[in-house]
């Protein structure tokens, strides 16, 4: 009996940002969900950065995708948050 396996398909590598709120934007304070998401995306060969959505040094235009996750403080800054989105 001969078995065949599908050819390995190369997946593009993307620059992905995970947006969070200030205070949970350092490795010591990342939420479990954000760490797990980043781990799995990196395992798929993507470049991942977890960042504070209010951090003006992060240019979301340089990212291919942004996963908006733990931005809980957005309701405190509704105008700024809407502009950022």
C-alpha positions, 0 to 999 in steps of 0.5 A: 500500500502506498500513501501520499502526503500533500505537498507542503505549502509555503505560507507567507510571513506577515508582520502582525501587531497585537494591540493592548492597553498600557500596563499590559504591554510588557512581557511581564504583564501580557495577558495569557491569551495575548501570549498564546496568540503571539506564540502560535503566530510566531510558530507559523513564522510571522513577526509579532509585536504586542503593543500599547495602542496609545504608543505613538512610537508604534506605526501600525502602517508598518504592520500587515495586520493588527489584532485588536484584543486587550484595549480595555481602556479605549472607552476612557478615550473614545475620540482617540480610540476611534481615530486610532481604529 
